[in-house]
Structure formats: structure tokens, C-alpha cells
């Protein structure tokens, strides 16, 4: 892993990205996307995660997050990735109507074989590329980037129309996940 990307201040505010190995479009299915949403909510309630912004695309997740006092952001993110990987892989494996099931499981198995840190499958790419948000300008830039991701991808015209994002929260309405507005 690149030593330039590391969570140095466990209570700092960070922009992180989790990408699925080989950029597989897993989150085109609601069932898999909902696992991520439910896990983020759990991490907020139980693990001390503070979410300021988020957007789940077809094959990656962007977040602006911090840890509450007394918690370690690195630990929260590690546990989140481990749990969601296990749950999503299980959901794919059990979904008999998933047309891409064998193909996706093969890709995740091959990624796991190549990675000495895994025993079998790998779902998320190793690095989160955390970037600490130290200035208001950098915060605003990353917030806009996150919320415009679905617009730039041609999925929606307006950021707040994308369900799997905090853009709706920033427009004054309630989204899927409670966020702390920047």
C-alpha cells in the first residue's frame, strides 16, 4: 500500500473511496447496495462513525467521514470493509437469480488468490486512499465531487435525485442515511 495514503489523525475528517476489485458493477442491484447502507448506519450507531457525505456508485463508495472521540477511524473502516465484503459475497452466492453470479465470484476468488492478506475471496480493493480534509476549500471540493459523481456518470440530472447519496440531505430533505452537514 502507498505510504502517502494513511489515516494519521484518527479523529480527523477524511475523504475515502472504497472500490470493488476489478471495478465490478455490483451495486447495480438494490439488494447489494442496501447491505452497504445498512452497514454504514450500523457503524454510525454502534462503532462511532460520523458521516458527513456519501455516494454509492455501481462499483465504488465515496465518503467524507470521521470517528467520534474515543474511536479509531482506521478500525471502523477496516471492520466495515470486512463485514460488507462477507455479507455481499454471501448475498451474491445465495442469489440464484443473479445472472452474473459465477462470473463475479470467479473474479473475487482470483483477486483473493493474488492477495496474500486474504484466505479466499477479495471484494474491496486494498487501499481506501484516505485524504485528510484540512481546509474548507478541500472539503467543499470533495463534497461537490462526491455529490456530482452520479451526474457526471449520466445517471441523474440533479445530484439530489440520486437515492444512494447524501446530496438529498444537503438539499434539505431526508436521505437514506443521516449525515452531519459540513
N, C-alpha and C positions, 0 to 999 in steps of 0.2 A: 504494500500500500504506500502511496506517495506520502512522505513525511510532511509535506506542505499542508495537507488536509488533515487536521486533527482538532478535536474539541479540547481546547486548552483551559478555558474557563467553564467549569461545569454548570455555572448559573448564568452564563452569557446567553445572548439572543443569537440564534443561528439559522441560516438558510441551509437546508439539507435536501438532497434528492436521493430517492431510492429507485433504482431501475431494475427491471426484471432482466435476468440473464438473456442474452441474445435479443433483447428488446421484444420479447414475445408479447403479443397483444392479448393479455389475459383478461384485463379489466373491461373488455367489451361485453362481458357477461355480468349482469347485476349481482348474481349470487357471489361472485368472487370480489367484486367491488365492495359489497356490503360487509364482507369479512374485514376489510381494511377500515371501513368507517367504524364498525363496532369495536375494533381493537383500539383505534385512536380514542374513542370515547372511554373505553376501559382504562387506558393509560392516563387520561385526564383525571378520572375519578379515583383511581387506586395507586397509580405509580408516580404521580406528581408532575405529569406533563402539562405544560402550558402551551396552547396552540394559538398563534396569532394569525396564521394564514395557512391555507392548504389547497391543493388541487390534485385530484387523482385523474391521470390521463390513462390511455389504453395500456400503457406499458411502463409507466413511472409515476412517482408520487413526489410532489414538491411540498415542502413545509417551511414555515418560519416558526420556530419553537424555542422554548427554554424549559428549564426544570425549576420547580418550586424549591425554596430554601430547604436544605437538608437532603435533597435528592441529587442524583448524578445523571445528567443528560445522556452520557455515553451508555450507561446501564439501561436506561429506559429505551433508547433506540435499539440497542442490541436485543433486548427482550422482545420488543415489538417486531423486529425483523424475524427473529427465531419463531415466535408464535404464529405470525401471519403466514410465513413460509410453510410451516407444518399444516396449518388449517387449510390453506389454499390448495396445496398439493393433495391433501386428503379429499377435498371437495371435487377436485378435477378427477381423481382416481375413482371416486364413487359415482360420478355423474355419467351414467350410461348413455345419456343423450348428447353428451359433449362430442361433437364430430372431430374435434382436434385433440382429443384425449391422448391417444397413443403417441402422436407426434410431440405434444407438449411434454409429456412425461419422459419421452426419449431425450429431448433437449435438456431437461432439468437433470436427468440422470448423467448425461455426458458432461455437463458442467460440474456436477458433483464429483465425478471420477477425476476430472482435471484439477480439482482443488483439494489440496492435502488437508485443509481445515474441515472438510465435510466427510461424513462417512458414507453417504449415498447420493442424495439429491441436493442441488443448489437451486434456489428460486431467485433470490435477490443477488444482484451484483455486490461485490465485496465492499467497495467504497461508497460512502454517502456524500463525499466531497463537502464537508461542513465548512461554511464560510461565516465567520462571526460578523454580525451587523453592528458596527461601532458608530456609524454616522447616520443621521436622519436621511441623508441623500441615498446612501446604500440601502437602507430599509425601504424607502419609497421605490427605489429601482427594482428591488427583488419582489416587493408586494405587487407592483404593476406587472412584472414578468410572470409571476405565478397566475394572477387573475386573467391575463391576456393569453395564456397558453391555449385554451380551447378556441379562442377567437382566431389566433394565428394558425391553428390547425384546421380551421374551417368548420368546426363542429357547431358553433353558435355565432350569432352576430354580436351579442352583448355579453360581457363576462358574467353578469348576474343571472343569465339564463341557463348556465351550466350547473347541473344538480350537484356534481361531486367537486364542489369548490366553496371557498369561503367568500367569494365575491358577492353572493347574495346577502351575507351578513353585513358587508361593507356598504350595501345599498339600502340598509335599514330594515331588512326583512330577516326572518329566521331561516338559517340553513340547516343542514343535516347535523352539523357539529357546532357547539357553542365555541366561539373564539373570543379572544381578548383583542379588541380593536387597537391598532397602532395609532 
